[in-house]
Amino acid sequence: MKRNTHIQFESADTIKKFQEKLLAENIEYLASRSPFYQRMFAENNIDFRKIRTLEDLRSLPTTDKADLQKHNQDFICTDRSEVIDYVTTSGTLGVPVTSVLTDNDLNRLAYNEYLSFTTAGCSSADVMQLMTTLDRRFMAGLAYYLGARLLGAGIVRVGNGIPQLQWDSIRTVQPTFCMVVPSFLLKLIEYAEHNGVDYNASSIKKAICIGENLRNPDFSLNTLGRRIHEKWHALQLLSAYASTEMQASFTECERQNGGHLQPELIIAEFLDDDGNPAREGEPGEVTVTTLGVTGMPLLRFRTGDICCHYTSPCACGRNTLRLSSVVGRKGQLIKFKGTTLYPPALYDVLDNIPQIKEYMIDVYTNDLGTDEIVVRVGCEHPSEKFEKELKDLFRSRVRVAPAIRFDSPEYIAKLKYPETSRKAVKFVDRR
């Protein structure tokens, strides 16, 4: 693919025209290669040649993960001999979906992470400690590795978990930044404090965080972010949002005002419940059209993630669209005692309570056909008094009090980190 690293700094109008040229090429490719989109165009009497502007996209139907699950093979646009890598989604919200990548797609993936790292202020002078897995059909770990290679940075492939090995690598190799799920940073801090490690004096000065929110939609640090920052104050915390299907990411710059879109790689829309464009600053479902993907390109793919978006220029000089943290998953909206909320609102309360070592949230439908919430809490000294304090705290923060169930931290950890999952399962939807 032809690269244009400076397009993100051009005017909004120039970026739009640039993306529309790529969109036309992408539509042409889908019309000639994709069995799924060929069928969609035919069934809806769509003349794909008329899709030329970003506004024209709105006339097309959207697709979602259910389409990928039901018609997986029909999304593949290349011969099997051209497929280099097979990856799957995490499957935490349903059946994992398989995606295929060509050599072109792997190069594009590396370029995406190169852009992600440079957006975050990293360079070839840096050394990255990779605290995510490269195996288990996981795209992200591979992407970070390929991107760091393209950047010219050093790489320490430690993988996830094992605080002792992480700190030993930090001590011996002196990496300057890490890729990490942010809650694991708390485990690194805990290990360091118990073993006399001065983490604020360590070589790692920046953490690019994935998989969990660090910030509120207004870009302020949420409870998890504050807990990390209050301890490891020498560490700069940046967020990256991505998904396997989009094969691209939105990464914060050092101004920490939302994740920047990369115009060469993706078009993003934000849709309300009726499929109309959400207003700037208001929650909408992230809906993406991939650019430059050859294995399994997607057109108006609804990710299920609810975010806010902003179009004002960033102080870093980029004029690209910026994305807030994930407000919630569309399928995870809870209607409880007259209040609607997403699980992250509950996480933010629980993350702020030091006595809680582990937690999970169960949601199910009760006998009346309405949502019911049970928060499973792992702590050392459960009591009726602590239960009342928790419920009062929930009422003050989210206006409602879910049921509380106490279990041992070890038992909840076992449920939360099943062997077959790459991500912590903090939310179980039984509705």
KACOR-V472385 format. One record per residue. RES is the residue in one small letter. PSI is psi as a letter, one per 40 degrees, with the letter a starting at -180 (NA if undefined). OMEGA is omega in radians with two decimals (999 if undefined). Layout:
res->RES psi->PSI omega->OMEGA
res->RES psi->PSI omega->OMEGA
This chain:
res->m psi->i omega->3.09
res->k psi->h omega->-3.03
res->r psi->i omega->3.13
res->n psi->g omega->-3.04
res->t psi->e omega->-3.07
res->h psi->e omega->-3.06
res->i psi->d omega->-3.12
res->q psi->e omega->-3.14
res->f psi->e omega->3.13
res->e psi->i omega->-3.14
res->s psi->i omega->3.13
res->a psi->d omega->3.13
res->d psi->d omega->3.12
res->t psi->d omega->3.12
res->i psi->d omega->-3.13
res->k psi->d omega->-3.14
res->k psi->d omega->3.10
res->f psi->d omega->-3.13
res->q psi->d omega->-3.13
res->e psi->d omega->3.05
res->k psi->d omega->3.11
res->l psi->d omega->3.11
res->l psi->d omega->3.14
res->a psi->d omega->3.10
res->e psi->d omega->-3.12
res->n psi->d omega->3.13
res->i psi->d omega->3.12
res->e psi->d omega->-3.14
res->y psi->d omega->3.14
res->l psi->d omega->-3.12
res->a psi->d omega->-3.11
res->s psi->e omega->-2.98
res->r psi->d omega->-2.96
res->s psi->h omega->3.09
res->p psi->d omega->-3.11
res->f psi->d omega->-3.07
res->y psi->d omega->3.02
res->q psi->d omega->3.13
res->r psi->d omega->-3.14
res->m psi->d omega->3.12
res->f psi->d omega->-3.09
res->a psi->d omega->-3.08
res->e psi->d omega->-3.11
res->n psi->e omega->3.12
res->n psi->f omega->-3.10
res->i psi->h omega->3.00
res->d psi->h omega->-3.02
res->f psi->d omega->-3.12
res->r psi->e omega->-3.13
res->k psi->e omega->3.12
res->i psi->g omega->-3.04
res->r psi->d omega->-3.10
res->t psi->i omega->3.09
res->l psi->d omega->3.10
res->e psi->d omega->3.12
res->d psi->d omega->-3.14
res->l psi->d omega->-3.05
res->r psi->e omega->3.13
res->s psi->e omega->-3.09
res->l psi->i omega->3.03
res->p psi->i omega->3.04
res->t psi->i omega->3.00
res->t psi->i omega->-3.14
res->d psi->a omega->-3.07
res->k psi->d omega->3.10
res->a psi->d omega->3.07
res->d psi->d omega->3.13
res->l psi->d omega->3.13
res->q psi->d omega->-3.05
res->k psi->d omega->-3.04
res->h psi->f omega->-2.97
res->n psi->d omega->-3.07
res->q psi->d omega->-3.11
res->d psi->e omega->3.08
res->f psi->e omega->-3.08
res->i psi->h omega->-3.03
res->c psi->e omega->-3.09
res->t psi->i omega->3.04
res->d psi->i omega->-3.11
res->r psi->d omega->-3.11
res->s psi->e omega->3.14
res->e psi->e omega->-3.13
res->v psi->h omega->-3.13
res->i psi->d omega->-3.02
res->d psi->i omega->3.08
res->y psi->h omega->3.12
res->v psi->i omega->3.06
res->t psi->i omega->2.99
res->t psi->i omega->-3.07
res->s psi->d omega->3.11
res->g psi->e omega->-3.11
res->t psi->e omega->-3.14
res->l psi->e omega->-3.13
res->g psi->a omega->-3.12
res->v psi->h omega->3.10
res->p psi->i omega->3.14
res->v psi->h omega->3.13
res->t psi->h omega->3.02
res->s psi->i omega->3.11
res->v psi->i omega->3.13
res->l psi->h omega->3.03
res->t psi->i omega->3.06
res->d psi->d omega->3.07
res->n psi->d omega->-3.10
res->d psi->d omega->3.10
res->l psi->d omega->3.08
res->n psi->d omega->3.10
res->r psi->d omega->3.12
res->l psi->d omega->3.10
res->a psi->d omega->-3.14
res->y psi->d omega->3.08
res->n psi->d omega->-3.12
res->e psi->d omega->3.00
res->y psi->d omega->3.10
res->l psi->d omega->3.12
res->s psi->d omega->-3.11
res->f psi->d omega->3.14
res->t psi->d omega->3.05
res->t psi->d omega->-3.13
res->a psi->e omega->3.09
res->g psi->e omega->3.13
res->c psi->i omega->-3.11
res->s psi->a omega->3.13
res->s psi->e omega->3.10
res->a psi->e omega->-3.08
res->d psi->i omega->2.99
res->v psi->h omega->-3.10
res->m psi->h omega->2.95
res->q psi->h omega->-3.09
res->l psi->h omega->-3.10
res->m psi->f omega->3.03
res->t psi->i omega->-3.06
res->t psi->i omega->3.04
res->l psi->e omega->-3.05
res->d psi->a omega->3.12
res->r psi->f omega->3.10
res->r psi->f omega->-3.06
res->f psi->h omega->-3.12
res->m psi->d omega->-2.94
res->a psi->d omega->-3.12
res->g psi->d omega->3.08
res->l psi->d omega->-3.14
res->a psi->d omega->-3.13
res->y psi->d omega->3.14
res->y psi->d omega->-3.13
res->l psi->d omega->-3.14
res->g psi->d omega->3.11
res->a psi->d omega->3.07
res->r psi->d omega->-3.14
res->l psi->d omega->3.10
res->l psi->d omega->-3.08
res->g psi->e omega->3.13
res->a psi->i omega->3.00
res->g psi->i omega->-3.07
res->i psi->h omega->3.03
res->v psi->h omega->-3.04
res->r psi->g omega->3.14
res->v psi->d omega->-3.07
res->g psi->a omega->-3.06
res->n psi->i omega->3.07
res->g psi->a omega->3.07
res->i psi->g omega->-3.13
res->p psi->d omega->-3.12
res->q psi->d omega->3.13
res->l psi->d omega->3.10
res->q psi->d omega->-3.11
res->w psi->d omega->3.08
res->d psi->d omega->3.11
res->s psi->d omega->3.11
res->i psi->d omega->-3.13
res->r psi->d omega->-3.02
res->t psi->d omega->-3.05
res->v psi->d omega->-3.13
res->q psi->f omega->3.06
res->p psi->i omega->-3.09
res->t psi->d omega->3.06
res->f psi->i omega->-3.12
res->c psi->i omega->2.95
res->m psi->h omega->-2.93
res->v psi->i omega->2.90
res->v psi->h omega->-2.91
res->p psi->d omega->3.14
res->s psi->d omega->3.09
res->f psi->d omega->3.08
res->l psi->d omega->3.09
res->l psi->d omega->3.09
res->k psi->d omega->3.07
res->l psi->d omega->3.11
res->i psi->d omega->-3.12
res->e psi->d omega->3.12
res->y psi->d omega->-3.12
res->a psi->d omega->-3.12
res->e psi->d omega->3.13
res->h psi->e omega->-3.05
res->n psi->e omega->3.03
res->g psi->f omega->3.12
res->v psi->h omega->3.10
res->d psi->g omega->-3.03
res->y psi->d omega->3.12
res->n psi->e omega->3.09
res->a psi->e omega->-3.10
res->s psi->i omega->-3.11
res->s psi->d omega->-3.11
res->i psi->h omega->-3.11
res->k psi->e omega->-3.08
res->k psi->h omega->3.06
res->a psi->h omega->3.02
res->i psi->h omega->-2.90
res->c psi->i omega->-3.11
res->i psi->i omega->2.91
res->g psi->d omega->3.13
res->e psi->i omega->3.13
res->n psi->h omega->2.96
res->l psi->d omega->-2.98
res->r psi->i omega->2.95
res->n psi->i omega->3.13
res->p psi->d omega->3.11
res->d psi->e omega->3.08
res->f psi->e omega->3.02
res->s psi->i omega->3.12
res->l psi->h omega->3.03
res->n psi->a omega->-3.08
res->t psi->d omega->3.14
res->l psi->d omega->3.13
res->g psi->d omega->-3.14
res->r psi->d omega->-3.13
res->r psi->d omega->3.10
res->i psi->d omega->-3.05
res->h psi->d omega->-3.13
res->e psi->d omega->3.11
res->k psi->c omega->-3.05
res->w psi->g omega->-3.00
res->h psi->e omega->3.10
res->a psi->e omega->-3.07
res->l psi->h omega->3.06
res->q psi->h omega->-3.09
res->l psi->h omega->3.11
res->l psi->i omega->-3.11
res->s psi->i omega->3.00
res->a psi->h omega->3.11
res->y psi->h omega->-3.14
res->a psi->i omega->2.97
res->s psi->i omega->3.14
res->t psi->d omega->-3.04
res->e psi->d omega->-3.06
res->m psi->e omega->3.13
res->q psi->f omega->3.13
res->a psi->i omega->-3.09
res->s psi->i omega->3.03
res->f psi->h omega->-3.03
res->t psi->i omega->3.10
res->e psi->i omega->2.92
res->c psi->a omega->-3.07
res->e psi->e omega->3.03
res->r psi->e omega->3.03
res->q psi->f omega->-3.14
res->n psi->f omega->3.11
res->g psi->i omega->-3.12
res->g psi->h omega->-3.10
res->h psi->h omega->3.00
res->l psi->i omega->3.04
res->q psi->h omega->-3.00
res->p psi->d omega->-3.14
res->e psi->d omega->-2.89
res->l psi->e omega->-3.00
res->i psi->i omega->2.96
res->i psi->h omega->-3.10
res->a psi->h omega->2.98
res->e psi->i omega->3.12
res->f psi->h omega->-2.96
res->l psi->i omega->3.06
res->d psi->a omega->-3.07
res->d psi->d omega->3.14
res->d psi->e omega->3.14
res->g psi->e omega->3.11
res->n psi->i omega->-3.13
res->p psi->h omega->3.06
res->a psi->i omega->3.12
res->r psi->i omega->3.09
res->e psi->h omega->3.13
res->g psi->e omega->3.11
res->e psi->i omega->-3.08
res->p psi->h omega->3.08
res->g psi->i omega->-3.13
res->e psi->h omega->3.13
res->v psi->h omega->-3.09
res->t psi->h omega->-2.93
res->v psi->i omega->2.95
res->t psi->h omega->-3.11
res->t psi->i omega->3.10
res->l psi->h omega->3.07
res->g psi->e omega->3.08
res->v psi->h omega->-3.14
res->t psi->d omega->-3.10
res->g psi->d omega->3.14
res->m psi->g omega->3.09
res->p psi->i omega->-3.10
res->l psi->i omega->-3.11
res->l psi->h omega->3.13
res->r psi->f omega->-3.14
res->f psi->h omega->-3.14
res->r psi->h omega->-3.04
res->t psi->d omega->-3.03
res->g psi->e omega->3.13
res->d psi->h omega->3.13
res->i psi->h omega->-3.14
res->c psi->i omega->2.95
res->c psi->i omega->3.12
res->h psi->i omega->-3.09
res->y psi->i omega->-3.08
res->t psi->e omega->-3.14
res->s psi->i omega->3.14
res->p psi->i omega->3.11
res->c psi->i omega->3.13
res->a psi->e omega->3.11
res->c psi->e omega->-3.14
res->g psi->e omega->3.12
res->r psi->i omega->3.12
res->n psi->f omega->-3.10
res->t psi->i omega->3.03
res->l psi->i omega->3.12
res->r psi->i omega->-3.03
res->l psi->h omega->3.05
res->s psi->i omega->2.96
res->s psi->i omega->-3.14
res->v psi->h omega->3.10
res->v psi->d omega->3.12
res->g psi->i omega->3.03
res->r psi->h omega->-3.09
res->k psi->d omega->-3.11
res->g psi->e omega->-3.08
res->q psi->e omega->3.10
res->l psi->h omega->-3.12
res->i psi->h omega->3.03
res->k psi->h omega->-2.97
res->f psi->h omega->3.09
res->k psi->f omega->3.08
res->g psi->e omega->-3.14
res->t psi->i omega->3.03
res->t psi->h omega->-3.13
res->l psi->i omega->3.05
res->y psi->i omega->-3.13
res->p psi->d omega->-3.13
res->p psi->d omega->3.09
res->a psi->d omega->3.09
res->l psi->d omega->3.11
res->y psi->d omega->-3.05
res->d psi->d omega->3.07
res->v psi->d omega->-3.05
res->l psi->d omega->3.14
res->d psi->e omega->-3.06
res->n psi->e omega->-3.07
res->i psi->h omega->-3.05
res->p psi->d omega->-3.10
res->q psi->d omega->-3.10
res->i psi->h omega->-3.12
res->k psi->d omega->3.11
res->e psi->i omega->3.06
res->y psi->i omega->2.99
res->m psi->i omega->3.12
res->i psi->h omega->3.06
res->d psi->h omega->3.04
res->v psi->h omega->3.14
res->y psi->i omega->3.12
res->t psi->h omega->-3.11
res->n psi->a omega->-3.08
res->d psi->d omega->3.12
res->l psi->e omega->3.14
res->g psi->e omega->3.13
res->t psi->i omega->-3.10
res->d psi->i omega->3.06
res->e psi->i omega->-3.10
res->i psi->h omega->2.99
res->v psi->h omega->3.07
res->v psi->h omega->3.12
res->r psi->h omega->-2.99
res->v psi->h omega->3.04
res->g psi->h omega->3.12
res->c psi->i omega->-3.05
res->e psi->d omega->-3.03
res->h psi->g omega->3.12
res->p psi->i omega->3.13
res->s psi->i omega->3.08
res->e psi->d omega->3.12
res->k psi->d omega->3.14
res->f psi->d omega->3.11
res->e psi->d omega->3.11
res->k psi->d omega->3.12
res->e psi->d omega->3.12
res->l psi->d omega->-3.12
res->k psi->d omega->3.09
res->d psi->d omega->3.13
res->l psi->d omega->3.09
res->f psi->d omega->3.14
res->r psi->d omega->-3.11
res->s psi->d omega->-3.06
res->r psi->d omega->-3.08
res->v psi->e omega->3.00
res->r psi->e omega->3.12
res->v psi->i omega->-3.13
res->a psi->h omega->3.09
res->p psi->i omega->3.04
res->a psi->i omega->-3.14
res->i psi->h omega->3.06
res->r psi->h omega->-3.12
res->f psi->h omega->3.01
res->d psi->i omega->3.09
res->s psi->i omega->3.09
res->p psi->d omega->-3.11
res->e psi->d omega->-3.12
res->y psi->d omega->3.14
res->i psi->d omega->3.11
res->a psi->d omega->3.12
res->k psi->d omega->3.10
res->l psi->d omega->-3.03
res->k psi->d omega->-3.09
res->y psi->g omega->3.13
res->p psi->i omega->-3.07
res->e psi->d omega->-3.06
res->t psi->e omega->-3.07
res->s psi->i omega->3.09
res->r psi->e omega->-3.09
res->k psi->i omega->3.03
res->a psi->h omega->3.14
res->v psi->g omega->-3.10
res->k psi->e omega->-3.06
res->f psi->h omega->3.11
res->v psi->h omega->-3.10
res->d psi->h omega->-3.12
res->r psi->e omega->-3.09
res->r psi->NA omega->999
